Amino acid sequence: MGSPNHREYQRLFDYFSIIGLNPDGGLEPNPIQDVRQTVVPLERSYLATVLGHYPDSIPGIPLDHQALQMLCLPKGLQLRTQKQCLDAVYHPFLITREDGSRSYGFSYTFYEEVNSKHICTTMHTLQSTHLAEISKTQGGGVDTPSEHTTPQKGESRRDTRSLPREFRWSSPKSAAARLFYDVTKDQLYVTKCIVLVGRQPDVGAARKFLVGLYKLFIGCEGGAVTLESHVHNLLYEVHVPPPGRCLAFNCVGIPHLSYRPTSHELPLLLYPLRELFSLLNPDCVVQLLSCVLLENQVLLVASDYHRLMLVAESICALLFPFVWHHVYVPILPAALTHFLDAPVPFIMGLHATPAAKKNISIPDEANLCLVDVDIGAVDVPEDLPQFPHSGEFVEELTKLLGQWDLHAPPLHQLDS
């Protein structure tokens, strides 16, 4: 049997990319956000850059750098010290082009040490300016550390009279103190992403590969296969299987099985519905499904990007045999929040911390379904018709979930 021509097969993934801080460009404020002196420098957003991608280009499948930067790091680059949480996170995302075609992206974000003296000095200068502004508003005339003088490693600066009380070094365990960068003692870290982009929503394969590649990188395990070889193998040797067939392959040594359904089968959903019902009560799911079927505006809010994609993709799958043809942005970057003003049906996802949820500005709530995924609450339009036989349907769903030892979360109400 002759070997198949690879050009006849669609790749499982098209691009591998790295996004992070440009070492030559320095710390640049993110132009899409309002930079206020009242925001601690460690909580500000900075400009991310596509550091590289492989391959350089694919005919007919361009790589949108701007979309990639906004969706991999929707809030821009974040800097932290060892006093803060440095856990790596994985989240999928979706790129929708003007012609309606979609590309699926998968981002693994981790924190990398900043060893550039220029970046550390810039952060120290920003913090000095920030402290000076706070001192003016709180007391005025209080001496602050010079923004032009950077203490050297090993020097001790114990005089903290110029700092606001919440930033005093004598209280290192306070929440505010963890946001203070001591250039003489603290190690600075910055977010960095490794990304896969393709036309297939294979969430599991992407996660196994990116996590495995990162562990291989930080473990400094040489081995017989280089990191570049792993990337080349995934991009050029792993193709989408024919309809009705399975494909077994390794993701950095981790086995994975990919399946492609035929046109006579249900569309493949690679997000477990079990997770959907662990976040939302069956009654909430039915209300959300009703709003989508009636083409209402739907806004999902969560503190986790993966949850936004999970709920959005699951609800769209439950629409079968219908398809959502309106605006669909499961993860809305911070630069595009004005899209919420659109007078058209949409499904959008907004990332927000619990504290920030109270400040979300929604121009017209009359036709909006607001879903707080974190607490499992749904606020539907007042004139929303009742789902047919909803009581019996919800009861049946609850019993079915119980058979699989999945107990529905309690029903919550959003604060009005």
N, C-alpha and C positions, 0 to 999 in steps of 0.2 A: 504493500500500500504506500503510495507516494505521500510525502509530507504536504499539508495544506499550505496554501499561500497566505501568509499572515496578513496581508493587506486586505483580504476578503473578510477578516474578522474585526469586530469592534473591540477595542481595548477595554478592560475593566476600569482602568484609570488612565487619564490622559497626561496629567502634569503632576510633578512634585515640586513644591516651592518652599522657600524659607523666608520668613518675614520677621523683621525685628528692627533694632536701632542701627541706623547708619553710623558706623564708627567715624567716618570722615565728616559727617554733617553736624554732629553734636546734638544737643538737646534742643529740639524745636517745638514750641507750643503747638498743640493741635489747632489748626485754624478753624475747625468746625465748632469749637466750643468756646464759651466765654471764659477767658482767663481773668480771674479776679484775685486780687491780693489777699482776700479773706480765705481763699482755699489753700490749705497746706500744700507745699510743693510736691510732697510724696503722694498726694491725692489728685494731682492734676493729670491731665491727659497730654501725651506728647505724640509727635508725628512718627508713624511707622513707615517702613520702607520695604519693598520687595527686594531682598538681598540677592535673590537668584532663583531661577526655576529651570527645570529640565523636563522635556526638551525645550529648545529656544522657541519653537513654534510648530504648530500642526496646521496644515492647510484646511481652511474651513472651520477651524476650532480655535479662535483667538483666545488668549488669556487676558482677562480684564484685570489689570493691576489695581485700579482704584476700587473695584468691587471686592477684590480679594483682600485688600487692606482693611476695608470697612467691615467686612463680614468675619474675618478671622479675629480681628481686634476691634469690635464695634465701638469700644470706648477709647481706642487709641492705646499707645504704649503706657504701661503702668510701671512705676518704680517702687521698690520696697527695700527694707533692710531685714537683717536676720531676726529682728524683733517681731516681724509680722508673718502671717501665713504665706508659705512659699509652695503650696501644693500645686502640682500640675493638673490641668483640666483638659478634657476632650469634649468637643462639641461639633456636630454636623451643621451645615448651613446650605442655603440654596441660592443660586444665581439665576435670575430670570432675565433673559435678553428682550430687546424690543420686539423681536419677531415671535415671542412666546416660547422659544426653546429654553430648556433648562440645563444647568450644570449643577452637579451635586458636589459640595466641598466638605472636607473633613479636616478639622484643625486640632492639633495637640499643642497646647500652650504651656510653657514651663518658664521658670525664672533662671536667668543666666547671670553669673557674676559680672559686675562692671569693673574692669581693671584699668580703664582709661582715666588718667589723672585729670584730663580736660573735662570729662563728664562729671566726675566727683566734685571738681572745683565749681562747675556751673551749678550743681545742685546746692552746694554750700552757699553760693552767692544768692540764689533764688530764696533760700531759707532765711538768709540774713535780711534781705529786703522784706520778706514776709513778716519777720519778727519786728522789724522797724515800724512797719505799718500798724501792727497790733499794739506796739508800745505807744504810738501816737494817739490811738483811739482810746486806750485804757488809762494812760496817765500823762502822756506827753512829756517830752524833755528827758526821757530816760535813755541812758546810753545803751546802744546795741552793738553787737559785734560788727566790725567793719566788713562791708561786703567786698572790699578789695583785698582783705587779708585772709588768707587761708592757713589755719594752723597746720603744721607738719605732723606727720606720724610720730608718735612718741611724746609730743608736747602735751602738757596738761593744762586745761583751761577749766578751773573749778569755779570761777566767779560766774554765777548764774543770776546775778541781780538784774540783768537786762532782760531776762526771759519772763514771759507771762507765767503766772503761778502754775497753770496746767502743764507747762513744758519743763518745769524744773527737773534737773537731772537727779535730784534727791528722791524723785518718785518715779523710778523707771517702769513700774508696773501699771501706771495709769494709762488709760486708752490714748490720751493725747500725747504722752511721752513716747509711745511707740511710733508716733508719726514724726518724731523729731530725729533728724539725721545728724549724728555726731561724726564729722569727717575724720576725727582722730581715732575712733573706735569701731564704728559701724562698717559693715560690708554692704555695699550697694548692689542691688539686683534689678534686672530689667526683664520684661516679658519678651519671649521669643516663640515663634510658631514654626512647626513643620506641618506641611499641608499637602493633601491629595485632592485633586479635582478630576472628576470624570462625569460620564453621562449615565451612570448606573448608581442607584442609591444603596450600595452595599456598605451599610454602616458597620457591620461586624468585621468585615475584612479590613476596612480602613483603620478601625480602632486597633485591631491586633497588630497591624503593620506599624503604625505610628508609635504605639507604646513599646513594641518590641525593638524598633529602631532606636528609640530614645534610650532604652535600657542598655542596648548594645553600645551606644555612644558614651553614656556616663560610666559604664562599667569598664571602658577602655579595653574591651575584649577584642584582641586582634583577630584570631581565628583564620581560617582559610579563605573566608569570603569577606570582602570589604563592604563598607556601608554603601558605597556607590554601586557595587554589584547587586546588592539587595534591591536598590531603587530601580536599576536597569531591568532586573528580572521581572519585577512587578509591572512595570510600564510596558515592556516589550514582549514578554513571554506569557503573560496571563491575559486571556481574552474572554469575552462574554460567551458562555456556552450556548449552543443552539437551543431553540425552544424545546422544552420537555426534557432537557438533558442537565446533568450535574457536572460540575468541574471541581476537582479536588486539587488544592495547591497549598504551598507553605507560605506563611507571612512571617518572615524572619525566623523560620524554624517552627512556627506555630501552625498546625494544620487547620485548614478552613475548607468548607464545602459551600460552593455557590450554585444556586439553581435558577433557571429561567423558565417561567411557566409558558404554556402554549396559549393561543388565543381563546381556547375553550375552557381555560381554568381561571380562577379568581386572580386578579392582579396581586403581585407579590408585595407584602408589607413586611419590612425588615425591622419595624419597631414593635416590640411586644405589647399587645393590648392589655396584658396583665399589669404593665406599668401605668397605662392610662387609667385603669380602674383603681389602682392603688393611690392615685393622685386626686381623682374626681369621683364623687359619689355617682352611682347610676342615674339618679335623678338629675344631677348636674350635666351628665353626658347627654341625656335625652333633651334637656333644655338647650344645650349647646348645639346639638344636632338639628333641633327645630329651627334655630336661628340661621344656621348655615343653609338648610333646605329652603328657607324663605328669603335667602339672599340678603340678610341683614349685615351690618358692619360688625365684625367680631374683632375684639382686641384682647389678646392674651398677654398677661403680665406675670413674670416670674423672675426670680433671682438667679436662675440657672438657664443657660442657653440651650442645653440639651433638652430640658423640659419643654421649652417653647417648640422645638422641632418635633418632639415626641407627640405632643397634643395636636399640633397642626396637621402633621402627616397622618396620624391615626384618625382624626375626624374626617379628613378628605378620603381616606380609605373606606370609612363606614358609609360614605355617600353612594358607593357603588350600587347600581349601575350608572348613577349620575356622576358628573365631573364638574369640579369648580373651575369656571373659566374667567373669574374676575381677578382683581388684584390679590396677589398671594405673596406675602413677605413674612415668613415665619420668624425671622430675626430682623428687626428694623434697626439699622445703625443709628447712632446718635445724630449723625449729620442729616438724617432724612425724617426726623420726627414731624416735619411739616406735612408729610404725606397723610397724617391723620386727619387733615382738613379736607381730604378728597371727598366729594359728594357722591361717591360710588360704593357699591358693595365691596368689602375687602375682608381678608383674614390677615391680621398682622400680629407680630409678637414683639413685645417691648420688655427689655431687660431692666429691672429696677430692684434695688434693695428694699427691704421692708420699710425703712425710714423714708425712702424716696417715693414710695408708692402714693403717699398722701399729697405729693406735689405734682402728680401727673395732670397735665392740662388737656382736657377733652372738650373741644369746641361745641359739639352738638351731641347730646346723649340720648336724644329721642329715638334714634334708630340703632342704638349701639348695644351690643352684648359684651359686657366686660367680665373677663374670667381671671380671677386671681388663682393661678395654678398652685402656688405655695401653700395656701390654706384651703384649697378645694372649694372655692365659692364662685358662684355665677350670678351676675346681675343682668337680667334680660329686659327688653323693652316692655313697657306696661301693656301695650296692646298685642302682645305675642299670643297667637291662638294656642289652645291646648293641644298637645300631641295626642293623636287618637289612641284611646285606651292606655293612656300613659301610666295610670296606677297599676294595672295588671302587668304592663310591660316592665316597669321598674321592679315590681315584685318578682317577676320571673328572672330578670337579670340578677337580682340579689341572690336568689336561690342557686342559680347557676354558678355564680362566683363562689358561693359557700361550698359547693361541691369540690372546688379546686383549692379549698383552704385560703381563699382570698376574701378577706372581710373588708367591705366598703368603708372608706373613711367617713366620719360624721359629716352631716350637712352643715355648712357655715353660711352666714349671710355677710355681704359686704356692707361696710359702714356707709350710710347715706351722706 
